[in-house]
Amino acid sequence: MPGFFHKFEPHGRGGPRIQEIPLRMLIPNLITVLAICAGLSGIRLAFEHRFETAVMMVLIAAFLDGIDGRIARRLKAQSKFGAQMDSLADIVNFGVAPALVLYAYLLDRAGPIGWIAALLFAIACGLRLARFNVLDEDTERPVWQADYFVGVPAPAGAVLVLLPVYLGFIGMPLNVLGAFISSGFTVLVALLLVSRLPVYSGKTAGKKIRGDMVMPLILGVVFYVLLLATYTWQTLTASAIAYFAFLPWSFTAYARRARQAEAEALAEGGEIKPDVSTG
């Protein structure tokens, strides 16, 4: 059954005239622009020492940036312009904004070391996004590898790098030693972004859900949202720690799946394609 919306194809020199662009084409781009505004507002609030609001703005920017692509696909409003806008927004919201908020909150106490750490994270985020765009166009990757990111994804990196801020909000002492430790932690997250560590994406896991799991899943999501609303910083701290614990499991699952694919290829007498994720 055809979808409700038809794919929009630009035409004419210089693209379509304004009056010819469907309104639904503007919605994803508007969400992207709002995400950029939220990320930049978070930076301003951080340098005004309104740190809790600043972190919330960065998280809102990350959320908006995460849904604009999905909304575009639902509305069949994908465009090359929107894809470029989304990439630029990702660098601001997942790289620059978290780095500067963390620097204003704590890393500045480490002097030049803190600034170097913030810069490395922002640059690593840009490199990570560029690699993602390249791999997304790679049609020769085995289908099963699409379930894994190469390196920690940029949105997760933005949430992880703010862990020292969450800890500060729940009472961790902030001093020069903590600033140097947080600088090292920031560099660690930057390395995870540009690493070749396979990280399970869960893209295909949510396409079909067993009927007996629907109610527990809904209850679990509601419970997490309630925790996030009631104990915001404690929940974000626990979520970041849980994500770090998830990474070794993801690597193990990838290695097991790679061995299985290799065995299947040998059994069929086919050619084994090189692993582009872990080298």
C-alpha positions as CSV (number, residue, x, y, z in Angstrom):
1,M,0.0,0.0,0.0
2,P,1.5,3.3,-1.0
3,G,2.3,5.8,1.7
4,F,0.3,8.9,2.3
5,F,3.1,11.2,1.2
6,H,4.9,11.1,-2.1
7,K,8.6,11.7,-2.3
8,F,9.4,15.3,-3.2
9,E,11.7,15.7,-6.1
10,P,13.2,19.2,-6.6
11,H,13.2,20.5,-10.2
12,G,14.3,23.4,-12.3
13,R,17.5,25.4,-12.2
14,G,18.4,26.5,-8.7
15,G,15.7,24.2,-7.2
16,P,12.0,24.8,-6.9
17,R,10.5,28.2,-6.2
18,I,9.4,28.9,-2.6
19,Q,5.7,28.6,-3.4
20,E,6.3,25.1,-4.8
21,I,7.9,23.6,-1.7
22,P,5.5,21.5,0.4
23,L,5.1,22.7,4.0
24,R,6.0,19.2,5.2
25,M,9.5,19.7,3.7
26,L,10.2,22.6,6.1
27,I,9.2,20.8,9.3
28,P,12.4,18.6,9.7
29,N,14.6,21.6,8.9
30,L,12.8,23.8,11.4
31,I,13.4,21.2,14.1
32,T,17.1,21.1,13.1
33,V,17.3,24.9,13.4
34,L,15.5,24.8,16.8
35,A,18.1,22.2,17.9
36,I,20.9,24.5,16.9
37,C,19.3,27.4,18.8
38,A,19.0,25.2,21.9
39,G,22.6,24.1,21.7
40,L,23.9,27.6,21.3
41,S,21.6,28.9,24.1
42,G,23.1,26.2,26.3
43,I,26.5,27.7,25.7
44,R,25.3,31.2,26.6
45,L,23.6,29.9,29.8
46,A,26.8,28.1,30.8
47,F,28.9,31.3,30.6
48,E,26.2,33.0,32.6
49,H,26.7,30.3,35.3
50,R,23.2,28.9,34.9
51,F,24.6,25.5,34.5
52,E,21.6,23.3,35.2
53,T,19.5,25.1,32.6
54,A,22.5,25.0,30.2
55,V,22.8,21.2,30.5
56,M,19.0,20.8,29.9
57,M,19.3,23.0,26.8
58,V,22.1,20.8,25.5
59,L,20.1,17.6,26.2
60,I,17.0,19.2,24.5
61,A,19.2,20.0,21.5
62,A,20.4,16.4,21.3
63,F,16.8,15.1,21.5
64,L,15.6,17.4,18.8
65,D,18.6,16.6,16.6
66,G,17.8,12.9,17.1
67,I,14.2,13.1,16.0
68,D,14.5,15.4,13.0
69,G,15.7,12.6,10.7
70,R,13.1,10.2,11.8
71,I,10.4,12.8,11.2
72,A,11.8,13.5,7.8
73,R,11.6,9.9,6.9
74,R,8.0,9.6,8.2
75,L,6.9,12.6,6.2
76,K,9.0,11.5,3.2
77,A,10.7,14.9,3.4
78,Q,14.3,13.9,3.0
79,S,16.5,16.3,1.0
80,K,20.2,16.8,0.5
81,F,19.8,20.3,2.0
82,G,18.3,18.7,5.2
83,A,21.1,16.2,5.4
84,Q,23.7,18.9,5.2
85,M,21.9,21.0,7.8
86,D,21.6,18.0,10.1
87,S,25.4,17.3,9.9
88,L,26.2,20.9,10.8
89,A,23.7,20.8,13.7
90,D,25.3,17.6,15.0
91,I,28.7,19.2,15.3
92,V,27.2,22.1,17.2
93,N,24.9,20.1,19.5
94,F,27.0,17.0,20.1
95,G,30.5,18.5,19.9
96,V,30.8,22.2,20.5
97,A,28.0,22.8,23.0
98,P,28.8,19.9,25.4
99,A,32.5,20.8,25.3
100,L,32.0,24.4,26.1
101,V,29.4,23.8,28.8
102,L,31.8,21.3,30.5
103,Y,34.7,23.8,30.1
104,A,32.7,26.7,31.7
105,Y,31.5,24.4,34.5
106,L,34.7,22.6,35.5
107,L,37.5,22.2,32.9
108,D,38.6,25.9,33.0
109,R,40.0,25.1,36.5
110,A,42.6,22.9,34.8
111,G,43.8,25.8,32.7
112,P,45.2,25.1,29.2
113,I,44.8,21.3,29.8
114,G,41.1,21.7,30.3
115,W,40.8,23.8,27.1
116,I,42.8,21.2,25.1
117,A,40.6,18.5,26.4
118,A,37.4,20.4,25.3
119,L,38.9,21.1,21.9
120,L,39.9,17.5,21.4
121,F,36.3,16.4,22.2
122,A,34.8,18.8,19.7
123,I,37.2,17.9,17.0
124,A,36.7,14.1,17.7
125,C,33.0,14.6,17.4
126,G,33.4,16.3,13.9
127,L,35.7,13.4,12.8
128,R,33.2,10.9,14.1
129,L,30.3,12.5,12.2
130,A,32.3,12.7,9.0
131,R,33.2,9.0,9.2
132,F,29.5,8.2,9.9
133,N,28.5,10.0,6.7
134,V,31.1,8.1,4.7
135,L,30.1,4.7,6.1
136,D,26.4,5.5,5.6
137,E,27.1,5.6,1.8
138,D,29.0,2.4,1.8
139,T,26.8,-0.2,0.0
140,E,29.4,-3.0,0.2
141,R,29.2,-3.5,4.0
142,P,27.6,-6.7,5.1
143,V,24.0,-6.2,6.1
144,W,24.4,-7.3,9.7
145,Q,27.1,-4.7,10.3
146,A,24.4,-2.0,9.9
147,D,23.4,-3.0,13.4
148,Y,26.6,-1.5,14.8
149,F,28.1,1.9,14.9
150,V,31.9,2.3,14.3
151,G,32.9,4.1,17.6
152,V,30.6,5.6,20.2
153,P,27.9,7.6,18.4
154,A,28.0,11.4,18.7
155,P,24.7,11.8,20.7
156,A,25.9,9.2,23.2
157,G,29.3,10.9,23.4
158,A,27.6,14.2,24.2
159,V,25.6,12.6,27.1
160,L,28.7,10.8,28.4
161,V,31.1,13.7,28.4
162,L,28.8,15.7,30.7
163,L,29.1,13.0,33.4
164,P,31.3,15.2,35.6
165,V,28.6,17.9,35.4
166,Y,25.9,15.4,36.6
167,L,28.2,14.3,39.4
168,G,28.7,18.0,40.4
169,F,25.0,18.6,40.5
170,I,24.5,15.7,42.9
171,G,27.3,16.9,45.3
172,M,30.7,15.7,44.0
173,P,33.3,18.2,45.2
174,L,34.6,20.5,42.4
175,N,38.3,21.3,42.7
176,V,41.5,21.5,40.6
177,L,42.1,17.8,41.0
178,G,38.6,17.0,39.8
179,A,39.1,19.3,36.8
180,F,42.3,17.4,35.8
181,I,40.5,14.1,36.2
182,S,37.6,15.4,34.2
183,S,40.0,16.6,31.5
184,G,41.4,13.1,31.2
185,F,37.8,11.7,31.1
186,T,36.9,14.1,28.3
187,V,39.9,12.9,26.2
188,L,38.8,9.3,26.9
189,V,35.3,10.0,25.5
190,A,36.9,11.7,22.5
191,L,39.0,8.6,21.8
192,L,35.8,6.4,22.1
193,L,34.2,8.6,19.5
194,V,37.0,8.2,16.9
195,S,37.7,4.5,17.8
196,R,36.8,1.6,15.7
197,L,34.9,0.0,18.7
198,P,31.7,-1.7,17.4
199,V,28.8,-0.3,19.3
200,Y,25.4,-1.9,19.0
201,S,22.9,0.5,17.5
202,G,19.6,-1.3,18.1
203,K,18.2,0.0,14.8
204,T,16.6,-3.3,13.9
205,A,15.8,-4.5,17.4
206,G,12.8,-2.2,17.7
207,K,11.1,-3.0,14.3
208,K,9.2,-5.9,15.7
209,I,8.3,-6.5,19.3
210,R,6.8,-9.6,20.8
211,G,3.2,-9.2,22.0
212,D,4.0,-10.3,25.5
213,M,6.8,-7.6,25.7
214,V,4.7,-4.6,24.8
215,M,3.2,-3.9,28.2
216,P,6.5,-4.4,30.1
217,L,8.3,-2.2,27.6
218,I,5.8,0.6,27.9
219,L,6.0,0.3,31.7
220,G,9.8,0.4,31.6
221,V,9.9,3.5,29.4
222,V,7.4,5.3,31.6
223,F,9.4,4.3,34.7
224,Y,12.6,5.6,33.2
225,V,10.9,8.9,32.2
226,L,9.5,9.3,35.7
227,L,13.0,8.7,37.2
228,L,14.5,11.2,34.7
229,A,11.9,13.8,35.7
230,T,12.2,13.2,39.5
231,Y,15.9,12.4,39.9
232,T,17.3,14.0,36.8
233,W,21.0,14.1,37.5
234,Q,21.1,10.8,39.4
235,T,19.3,9.1,36.5
236,L,21.6,10.6,33.9
237,T,24.6,9.6,36.0
238,A,23.4,6.0,36.2
239,S,22.6,6.0,32.5
240,A,26.1,7.1,31.6
241,I,27.7,4.5,33.8
242,A,25.4,1.8,32.4
243,Y,26.4,2.8,28.8
244,F,30.1,2.4,29.7
245,A,29.2,-1.1,31.1
246,F,27.3,-1.8,27.9
247,L,30.4,-1.3,25.6
248,P,32.2,-4.5,26.4
249,W,29.0,-6.5,25.8
250,S,28.6,-4.8,22.5
251,F,32.2,-5.7,21.4
252,T,31.6,-9.3,22.5
253,A,28.4,-9.5,20.6
254,Y,30.0,-8.1,17.5
255,A,32.9,-10.5,17.6
256,R,30.5,-13.4,18.0
257,R,28.4,-12.3,15.0
258,A,31.6,-11.8,12.9
259,R,32.7,-15.3,13.6
260,Q,29.2,-16.6,12.7
261,A,29.3,-14.7,9.4
262,E,32.8,-16.0,8.6
263,A,31.7,-19.5,9.3
264,E,28.6,-19.1,7.1
265,A,30.7,-17.7,4.3
266,L,33.2,-20.6,4.5
267,A,30.4,-23.1,4.5
268,E,28.9,-21.6,1.4
269,G,32.3,-21.3,-0.2
270,G,31.9,-17.6,-0.7
271,E,34.3,-14.7,-0.3
272,I,34.7,-13.2,3.1
273,K,34.5,-9.4,3.0
274,P,36.9,-7.5,5.1
275,D,35.7,-6.1,8.5
276,V,35.5,-2.4,8.0
277,S,34.5,-1.7,11.7
278,T,37.2,-3.1,13.8
279,G,40.0,-3.3,11.3
